[in-house]
Amino acid sequence: MITKREKINAGFQSGKAIVNEQNKCSDSVDGNKKNGPRNFISTALFFSLAVFSQHSMAQTVDTSLSTGALKKLSLEDLMNIEITSVSKHPEKLNNAASAIQVITQEDIRSSGAKTLPEALRLAPNLQVAQVNASQWAISARGFDNVLSNKLLVLIDGRTVYTPLYAGVFWDVQNILLEDVDRIEVISGPGGTLWGANAVNGVINIIMKSSKDTKGLYAEGSIGTILPGSASLRYGGKITDKLTYRAYVTGFKMGSTNLLADSTNAKDEWTAVQGGFRFDWDPSEKDKVSLQSDIYDDRPNPDGGTSKPVIARGDNVVARWNHTISDKADFQLQSYYDYTWRDFRNGFTENLNTYDIDWQNRYKLGKRNIVTYGLGARLMDHKVNNLELFEFLPEHKMLHLFSGFVQDELMLIKDRLRFTLGSKIEHNSYTGFEFSPNGRLTWTPSEHHTIWTAVSRAVRTPARIDRDFVISLAPNLPLITGSDLISETVIAYELGWRVQPGKNLSFSLSTYYNVYDNIRSAEPGPPPFGIPIIFANGVKGETYGAELAVTYQLTSWWHLRGGYTYLEKHLWVKPTSKDSNKGTAESDDPQNQFLIQSTMKLPGKIELGTVLRYVDKLPAPYVPDYFGLDVRIGWKPFKFLELDVTGQNLLYDYHSEFTPSSPTPRLISRSVYGKVIFRF
Amino acid sequence: MVGDAGLWAQQPSSRESQVKAVFLFNFTQFIEWPAKTFPDAESPLIIGILGDDPFGNYLEQATTNEKINSHPLIIQHYKTVDEIKKCHILFVNISNKEQLDLVFKSLEGKSILTVGDSRNFIRQGGMIRFFTDNDKIKFQINVEVAKAAGLTISSKLLRLAEIVTSKNN
């Protein structure tokens, strides 16, 4: 007879400590662009920008446990261990065959990040540069720009994208950071799964299920360049299978300073966003979610006496995951997204996006996993033109139909797999586009993965490429769109992931990208060289490496970080007369590194530090800088937390990016305090 | 898959296998087998795996040097049900309906705790089935079937389980 033996219930918590963040600093800033022809295209692009720019704590149990440690848990605790698979779990990243890096809720919280772009700084494989109080230039593997167009961003499956310039308006993505589950940052092409515009990377922002946000959360902040910020969220359950949350968050961000004389740029930014989410598990095999956001945003990138831009929007996303059997599942997702932006100079943009997407995954025999899907998107895009600044026609209905299929073939069980797939899309501007991908993954041991991939991805034209006209006077165009075709990249990647100990993991990703048909600006006929016309006159290649490390030194000290190297060469085709030689599309640092430390100290104190280095930007020139952010958090009671965060501590002022418009800015050292209640 | 998805996930995560292995080990302490299944005090308690082994090293790690009331733990692997001579806990890694039927048929009358994770495992006559809920491992227990096999399941285990019967699952 066997009797029961009681187990020791080792109480442990996951947890890291606090974090602080770092910021950047820079010494002297002399990032003045040269004038003259080399900046013509940037002038052209940024001319348009000028217009645009007016404008718990998931209480999970520690994931780094050995089998021996698991044995010491009570059955109850064992039932609370999360076992999510690869893409859902940083731990399982070890087998992910791509350059994916994950920013966890803990990383964000401990860094003291106030906004989504600040949180994205924590991904060492991204280039994130603050341009002014409300604008950022964000990209991966180069081509960083305020109008970056080679990165695809999704928030809970909803593509955050404007067909105006094929990029992201970062000022209207004001999610409640507390409710972020994790941010997956995939550098490298993701076209096979995500389609056009996932050229250099994909940012996948995944919010917590409302199952994990029960109770009341309230926070308020104030600081030296943070006039105020407050958030409120409440979540609960209606039945055991149906949970919900609702939130509202709002802030006023203080100004940056003018690069010219360090005076206040008066570019304050206010925003309010709210929303709700329901999660329903009608059965063990089904998961349904419904979520919605609504916002009102007032950025003022031009600053000074300009009136702030008004941007409003809302969205609804519904998703259904269904497990058909042990071997098959599918996901059906649909969303509606509305955005409206009044640049306060007469130009407005109005966009309604309707999207439906279906994916099915089947295990075929013992060796194959087949994934396929269909999607359709309609973008009803309307602008109010200015006399000399126009998108023609004003109203355009854009469509995107897509299908994809991918097979993952296990060549040697648990050791070697080959993945082959392609997305096929049809869009309004260029018709059919293909984004194939082949990937070989070798897993010599459970803690060791080597992968290589060849992918093609495309950046399809946006309205700015095709329908845009800036005129000097009526019927005297200065810059015009053209029959621009898609920009393409062929990417060759080789990566290595290893976990030498259960507390230590490395990932190294290397790549060589070959670009063709990058946008150029071709001068018009003499004598004046106008109108300037967009063309596909630039080719290029980039290569580089991304190293990421996480290290849990002790139960109270967590370190993570990375180093990114980028080498970029662009040149014009013989047929092109682009005087910028393609450089206007991007301004990228060659070297970047990041170290984030999170320490749980005695006395319920957390100390977080983020140190960052960003190399100089070549043109327009911006000096290299170090950023240091430090956060000290004190949690005297379960329901109360007090934080003080210093950002950009090393310098009085520093510059991160010099756009052609609006005027370049400096970001100053700042400190803010935060009070958090949780019930 | 889009949005929140196992883009790279195809097999059970290592964490999942590890947790299940530890559960299997834990079950040895919450089940009472008929005395005749242990000829003497030093007879081993045998955990068998039928079909592919999904646990990697985890089950070894969980059971090595462990004794349950002086019974050492031993792991055995079986390709077919006919190979099973003596066994106390059997993890059945088979999801095919017909095969499962055959397995349960040939185990009839034996005091073996059957554990599995395929969807129809309980419905076809299994005793404990793992399932995933909100990314956590939960389990169902069919008490009647266990009782019929002469096994007594501790109320501690039952309290944490979803209790099901062959019919209503």
HADDOCK unambig.tbl for C-alpha pairs under 7 A between the chains (distance, minus, plus):
assign (segid A and resid 1 and name CA) (segid B and resid 32 and name CA) 5.80 0.50 0.50
assign (segid A and resid 1 and name CA) (segid B and resid 33 and name CA) 5.99 0.50 0.50
assign (segid A and resid 1 and name CA) (segid B and resid 34 and name CA) 6.75 0.50 0.50
assign (segid A and resid 1 and name CA) (segid B and resid 35 and name CA) 5.57 0.50 0.50
assign (segid A and resid 2 and name CA) (segid B and resid 29 and name CA) 6.59 0.50 0.50
assign (segid A and resid 2 and name CA) (segid B and resid 31 and name CA) 6.90 0.50 0.50
assign (segid A and resid 2 and name CA) (segid B and resid 32 and name CA) 5.36 0.50 0.50
assign (segid A and resid 2 and name CA) (segid B and resid 33 and name CA) 6.93 0.50 0.50
assign (segid A and resid 2 and name CA) (segid B and resid 68 and name CA) 6.64 0.50 0.50
assign (segid A and resid 2 and name CA) (segid B and resid 69 and name CA) 6.10 0.50 0.50
assign (segid A and resid 3 and name CA) (segid B and resid 29 and name CA) 6.08 0.50 0.50
assign (segid A and resid 3 and name CA) (segid B and resid 32 and name CA) 6.91 0.50 0.50
assign (segid A and resid 4 and name CA) (segid B and resid 29 and name CA) 4.38 0.50 0.50
assign (segid A and resid 4 and name CA) (segid B and resid 30 and name CA) 5.42 0.50 0.50
assign (segid A and resid 5 and name CA) (segid B and resid 29 and name CA) 5.95 0.50 0.50
assign (segid A and resid 67 and name CA) (segid B and resid 18 and name CA) 6.64 0.50 0.50
assign (segid A and resid 67 and name CA) (segid B and resid 58 and name CA) 6.60 0.50 0.50
assign (segid A and resid 67 and name CA) (segid B and resid 61 and name CA) 6.41 0.50 0.50
assign (segid A and resid 67 and name CA) (segid B and resid 62 and name CA) 6.15 0.50 0.50
assign (segid A and resid 68 and name CA) (segid B and resid 62 and name CA) 6.56 0.50 0.50
assign (segid A and resid 70 and name CA) (segid B and resid 22 and name CA) 6.83 0.50 0.50
assign (segid A and resid 71 and name CA) (segid B and resid 22 and name CA) 6.02 0.50 0.50
assign (segid A and resid 71 and name CA) (segid B and resid 62 and name CA) 6.98 0.50 0.50
assign (segid A and resid 79 and name CA) (segid B and resid 136 and name CA) 6.09 0.50 0.50
assign (segid A and resid 79 and name CA) (segid B and resid 137 and name CA) 5.49 0.50 0.50
assign (segid A and resid 79 and name CA) (segid B and resid 138 and name CA) 6.08 0.50 0.50
assign (segid A and resid 80 and name CA) (segid B and resid 136 and name CA) 5.87 0.50 0.50
assign (segid A and resid 81 and name CA) (segid B and resid 136 and name CA) 5.82 0.50 0.50
assign (segid A and resid 82 and name CA) (segid B and resid 135 and name CA) 5.25 0.50 0.50
assign (segid A and resid 82 and name CA) (segid B and resid 136 and name CA) 4.91 0.50 0.50
assign (segid A and resid 83 and name CA) (segid B and resid 13 and name CA) 6.75 0.50 0.50
assign (segid A and resid 83 and name CA) (segid B and resid 15 and name CA) 5.27 0.50 0.50
assign (segid A and resid 83 and name CA) (segid B and resid 16 and name CA) 4.92 0.50 0.50
assign (segid A and resid 83 and name CA) (segid B and resid 135 and name CA) 5.50 0.50 0.50
assign (segid A and resid 83 and name CA) (segid B and resid 136 and name CA) 5.90 0.50 0.50
assign (segid A and resid 84 and name CA) (segid B and resid 13 and name CA) 6.85 0.50 0.50
assign (segid A and resid 84 and name CA) (segid B and resid 135 and name CA) 5.39 0.50 0.50
assign (segid A and resid 85 and name CA) (segid B and resid 6 and name CA) 6.38 0.50 0.50
assign (segid A and resid 85 and name CA) (segid B and resid 9 and name CA) 5.65 0.50 0.50
assign (segid A and resid 85 and name CA) (segid B and resid 13 and name CA) 5.10 0.50 0.50
assign (segid A and resid 86 and name CA) (segid B and resid 6 and name CA) 6.42 0.50 0.50
assign (segid A and resid 86 and name CA) (segid B and resid 8 and name CA) 5.99 0.50 0.50
assign (segid A and resid 86 and name CA) (segid B and resid 9 and name CA) 5.39 0.50 0.50
assign (segid A and resid 87 and name CA) (segid B and resid 5 and name CA) 6.49 0.50 0.50
assign (segid A and resid 87 and name CA) (segid B and resid 6 and name CA) 5.19 0.50 0.50
assign (segid A and resid 87 and name CA) (segid B and resid 7 and name CA) 5.88 0.50 0.50
assign (segid A and resid 87 and name CA) (segid B and resid 8 and name CA) 6.08 0.50 0.50
assign (segid A and resid 87 and name CA) (segid B and resid 9 and name CA) 6.77 0.50 0.50
assign (segid A and resid 88 and name CA) (segid B and resid 5 and name CA) 6.88 0.50 0.50
assign (segid A and resid 88 and name CA) (segid B and resid 6 and name CA) 6.57 0.50 0.50
assign (segid A and resid 96 and name CA) (segid B and resid 8 and name CA) 6.00 0.50 0.50
assign (segid A and resid 156 and name CA) (segid B and resid 3 and name CA) 5.04 0.50 0.50
assign (segid A and resid 156 and name CA) (segid B and resid 4 and name CA) 6.95 0.50 0.50
assign (segid A and resid 157 and name CA) (segid B and resid 2 and name CA) 5.83 0.50 0.50
assign (segid A and resid 157 and name CA) (segid B and resid 3 and name CA) 3.67 0.50 0.50
assign (segid A and resid 206 and name CA) (segid B and resid 4 and name CA) 6.80 0.50 0.50
assign (segid A and resid 326 and name CA) (segid B and resid 118 and name CA) 6.77 0.50 0.50
assign (segid A and resid 326 and name CA) (segid B and resid 119 and name CA) 6.75 0.50 0.50
assign (segid A and resid 359 and name CA) (segid B and resid 1 and name CA) 6.78 0.50 0.50
